[in-house]
Amino acid sequence: KPEREATLRAEVGGSMLDVSVLEAQAVKTGAVLGRIETRTLDDARQSAASAVRSAENQLAVARRGAERTEKLAGAGALAARDIDTAHNAVSAAEAQLADMKSRLAAAERSLGDTVIRAPFTGIVSRRAVNVGDVVSPGTELFTIIDASSMRLDGSVPSDDLKTLRVGVTVAFTVRGYDRPFQGHIERIAPQADATTRQVPIYVTI
């Protein structure tokens, strides 16, 4: 089995607009595997962007008001508490702007999540969706394996545990191939299977 394997799941819900790969197809890191429709998310981003612009305007107004209040208070036309009120209005406008920017960033991240990309160079071992399928967050989309990182998972009788150690060479055959393979024990399970009394080992090929 591959040492590296990734199951890609939908981060957002929607209809699959595009599925760019087939099973057993090789892909490179960052390759686009599929796209989820963005109509609702586009609306959310535009709404968030509009809210950011509105909050920026409100902050600018609050700052100009604070400046006028400070000048008038300095001339004795306003009380000192009016300065505090103006500064509080600026702080509230700044907090509102920060909140709107956070919402905009979240909307843009969600838009980015509509494009599914390969996390590493490998092979598509499973494609669970087709164009037009409606997916929800958590839906399995693709499984990618790194065929260059294969390992052998095996088991040996617990009676042979004394002969096992990390680094020992393991020779094995694979059905369908007419030549032997070799690897080295990378890890040994700390206990035997309670039913079979065999010890799992993990061999790097």
Secondary structure, DSSP 8 states (H G I E B T S, - for coil): -BS-EEEEE-SS-EEEEEE---TT-EE-TT-EEEEE--HHHHHHHHHHHHHHHHHHHHHHHHHHHHHHHHHHHHTTSS-HHHHHHHHHHHHHHHHHHHHHHHHHHHHHHHHHTTEEE-SSSEEEEEE---TT-EE-TT-EEEEEE-GGGBEEEEEEEGGGGGG--TT-EEEE--TT-SS-EEEEEEEE-SS--TTT-EEEEEEE-
